[in-house]
Amino acid sequence: MFNKTKLLLLSAALLVVLAACGGNDEAENGETGETNDKDPIEMGQINWAENIAVTNMWKVLLEDRGYEVDLINLDMGPTMTALANDELDISLEIWLPVQDHHYLEQYQDDIDFSEATWYDNAKVGLVVPEYMEDVNSIEDLNEHAEEFDYQITGFDQGAGTMEVAEEMVEEYDLELELVPSSEPAMIAAIDDAVSNEEPIVAPLWNPHSIFADHDLKYLDDPKESFGGVEKIHHATRHDFEEDYPEFSEWLRNWKMDDEEIGELMAYVEEAEEPIDGAREWIDENEELINEWID
């Protein structure tokens, strides 16, 4: 009698343990199953100030909601190739209708370019310091080419704006050469030139935090080589929306104005690590975040 009772008690305990394990599996694969059973989202990151800011922002927002995100540092050309080959999930920065139109034409059948835009007041053009009072138009550059050492200080080769700038040099028959480098190198060159009140001309864009640091002016562009107002879209590999419908909906809701993106960039640049600056900005902008996500 004792042995039979003991056996029944042990069997009951085992059933309780098994039921508990099954319940945990259901919890792990139920409410959060949409994200836990997927590979990390591979998000392209380009070494531009605004791109570093928004990629880190979305990394924080997504990981706080159960997704995994890997930021993959690539230049613009390799980013497009990776998206077309399903080797990357998403890029957050496509400038249209002018700056990245080459990539749209080349990859429109292989990449999903969003109709939605997250920034609608972008501007691109050549800039010089305000103290260069005699240089106010691209057409003035040849007259002052020697002052600029016959160079336009550029950034990443393959960037849409750099390709447009190359075409602009030919269109205006400029005697200056567009010299590629990187965005940090270009910004350092501008910083150095302005600190010494020396001539410099470079392709730049809004939004960009450098306009808060220096008094720079866009040169008039009579031929409209750089176009007018640009809008910033995102692009994904095929089937991304099917795999991540929730995130895709958030992206459609995502909108930022000059003040919001400028503040985010400032937080990211001033933080010891970009991710820390992004998190601090998010903590102080919950109402805006809720407009995108809730």
N, C-alpha and C positions, 0 to 999 in steps of 0.2 A: 504493500500500500504506500509506504514512504517513498520508494523508488519511482512509482508511477506518478505520484504527486510532484516530485522533484522534476521529472521529465516534462510534465505538462507546463510547469513554471518556466523551465528553460526554453521550451518551444515558443511560449507566448512572448518571452523577452526577445527572442530572435526575430519574430514577426514585427515587433515594434521597431527594432533597429532597421530592418529591411524597409519598412514603411517610411521611416525617417529619411533614409538615403534616397528613396524614390522621390520624396517630396522636395529634397534639395535639388535633385536633377531637374525637376519640373520648374523650380524657381529660377535656376540658372539659365534654362533654355526657354523660359516663357516670356516674361515682360521684357527682358533685355536680349532675347535671342536674336533679334534683328541685327544687332551689331556684333555680338560676341562670336557668331559663327562665320564672320567674314574676315578676310585679310585686312591689314591696315590700309587706310586710304593713302595712296602715294600722291602727295601734292607737290607740284613743281614750285620751286622758289628761285626767283631771279634776284641777283644782288643789286636791287634798286631799293631806295629808302621806303617808298610806299609799298613795294611788294613784300619786303621783309616785315613791315608792319601788319599788313592784312593777312599774310600767311600765318604768322604767329597768333594773331587774334583768332582766326578760325581753328587753329590747332587747340587753343585753350577751350574755346566754346564746344568743340566736338568732343574732346576728351572728357570734359566735365559731364557730357551726356552719354558716355559709354562707348564712344568710337575710339579707334586707334588711328593715329595720324603720323605718317613719316614725311618730313620735309626733304625733298630731293633738290639739291642745288644744281641748276642747269642754266645755260644761256638760252636765249629765245629760240634760236634755230633747233638745237637738240631737244628743247621742250616740245616743239611742234612734231618733230620726228617721233619722239617717244609716245606722244598721245596717239598719233596715227598708227603706231605699231602696237598699241595696247600695253605699252611698257610703263605708262604713267596714267593716273586717273584723272587729274584735273590741273588746270592752270587758271589762276584768278585774274590774269591781266592781259586782255587783248584790246588794243586801241583801234577803234574804227570811227569813221570810214576810211581814214587815210593811212595812218602810221603802220598798221599791220595788214593792209589790204593784200599785200603780196602773199602772206600766209593764208589768208582767207581764200584767195584764188587757187593756191596750190593744194590746199588740204580740205576744201569744203566738202568733198565726198568721203573723207576719211576721219574727220573730227567733227564733233557737235559744237558749233559756235552758238552761244546763247543769244536769244533775242533780248533777254533781260540785261539791263545795265546797272552797275552799282555806283557809278560816278558819272555825272552828265555834264560837267563843266571843265573838261580837260583842255589844256592848251599846250601847243608845242611850237617851238621856233628857235631861232638863234638869239642869244642874249649877249649883252656887253654890260660892263659896269656903268652906272649912271654918270660917273665923272667923265665918260667919253662923250662929250657934248656934241662933237662933230660927226659922230657915227650914229645914225638913227634909222637907217634902212639897210637892207641887204645890198642894195645898189651902191651904198657908200663904201663897201668893203674894199673894192679894188683900189680906190684912191688912198686907202690907209693900209694896204696889204703889208707894206714893209714894217709898219708899227706892230703888226701881229706876227711878224716873222714868217709871213706867208702860210700861216697854219690856222686851222679851226680845231680846237681841242675837243676831241670826241670821246665816246665811251665804248660800250661793248660792240664789237663787230658782229653783224648779224641781227642786231636789234632793228625793229621796224623803222624807228626814227633815224637811225644811222643810214639805212637804205634810202629813205626819203631825202636825207641831207646830201647823200652822194648825188642823187638826181638834181637837187637844188644847185649844187656846185656847177653842174653842166648847164642847167637852165639859165643861170645868171652869168655863165661864162666867167666864173671867178678865178682869180689868180692864186687863191689860197687852196691848200690841200687839207682835206679832212683826215685827221690823224686819230685812229682808234686807240683806246686804252681800256679802262674800266670806269664804272661810275665813281668809285672811291678815288681813283687817280685823277679823274676829271675834276671832282669837287675839291681835292687837295690843290690842284693847279689854280682853280678859281680863288680859293682861300688865299693862296700865296700871292697871286697877282693883285687882288684887292687890298691886301695888307700893305703892299708896296705901291699902290696906285699905278699899276702897270696895265698895258692893254691886254685884253684876252677876249676871245669870242668862242662860244660853245653852244651846242644844241642842248636845250633844257625844256622842261615841261612842268606844268601844274597838274596835280599837286606835287610840291617838293618843298622840303623844309629849308633849303638853302635861301629861299626868298625871305625867310625870317631873319637870316644871318647877315645878308648883304643887300645893298640897294642895286638891283639889276633891272635892266629894261629889255623887253623884246624888241628886236628890230622889225620895222615894217617889212611886209612881204608882199609887194605889189603883184607878183605873179601867183601868189597863193600856193606856193610849193608845199607848205606844211598844212594846207587846208584851213578850215575854220575851227569851230568847237568840235572837240573829239569826245567820244563816250567810251567808257571802259566796260568791257564785257568779260565773261569767263568762258572757258572752253573745256570740254571733257572728251574722254574716249567714248566710242560707241557703247551703248548699253549701260552707261554709268547711271543714268536716271532710273532705269529699271532696277539696278542693284542697290541704289541709295535714294529712294523716293523722298524720304524725310529731309535729308540734307539738300536735295535738289529743290525742294519747296522753299527751304530757308534761303537758298541762294537767290531765288526769284524775288524774295521779299527784301533782300539786302540793298540798302541805299545809304550813301554817305554824302554829306555836303563838305564844303571847303573847311569849315571850322572843325567838323568831326574828324576828318582824315588828317588834318594838320595837327590836331591835339594827339591823336593816336600815334602819329609818327614821332612827335616830340617825346611822348612817354617811352616809346620803344628805344629811341636813340639815347635817351638819358639814363636808362636802366643799365645795370651791370650786364644783364642778359636780356635779349629781346623778349623772350617769353615772359619775363617778370614784368616788363613794361606793359606788355599786352594785357596781362592779367590785372594789373593795377587799373588800366584804362577801363577794362570790362567791369570791374567792381564799381566804378564810378559812373557807369552809363547803362545801368540795368534797364531803365525805361526804354532806351533806344534798342537794346538787344532784344527785349521782349516784343518789339514791333516786328522784328525779323523772324523770331523763333516761335512765339506763342500765337 
